[in-house]
């Protein structure tokens, strides 16, 4: 069974995003990954996937204590379901400025596990000025962040292994690249 976890973009979403996020049309519109100054390795297009339901975490950063970090293996696509994209809708000011965050400690744990991709259903692993800094920090260690995923709750309920396929546009010299992300169960 194939499940599309890519955000479907409408003209209204484009207008909302353009009004609230200056990078929305430079590769950062909808589901995309932040490559910074790196190249996305083609071997990352198919990765064993895991999604953690962290929708109960409110009012603080998501930490490694909120997940079973022992389930994370080298090379995985590790995603986090918060429900934020469904609650707030994509493109508004709050979506870009008040989204959940992964703690620096959790990000470091994922990097130490040598994951390939971190996927989130919100606008960035960190907010504001920390966002591009943390994107670069991860990219420098060969880990890419896919933002603005959807339909992750379906994957949280699955008890069998699945693969997540990430297909980037063939853009170059950009900090963000739109992509299609499909879970294969």
Secondary structure, DSSP 4 states (H G I P E B T S, - for coil): -EEE-BPPP-HHHHHHHHHH-TTTTTT-SSSEEE-TTS---GGGGEEEEEEEE-TT--SS-B-GGGS-GGG--TT-EEEEE-SHHHHH-TTSHHHHHS---B-HHHHHHHHHTT-SEEEESSS-SS-THHHHHHHHHHHTTT-EEEESB--HHHHHT--S-EEEEEEE----S-SEEEEEEEEE-
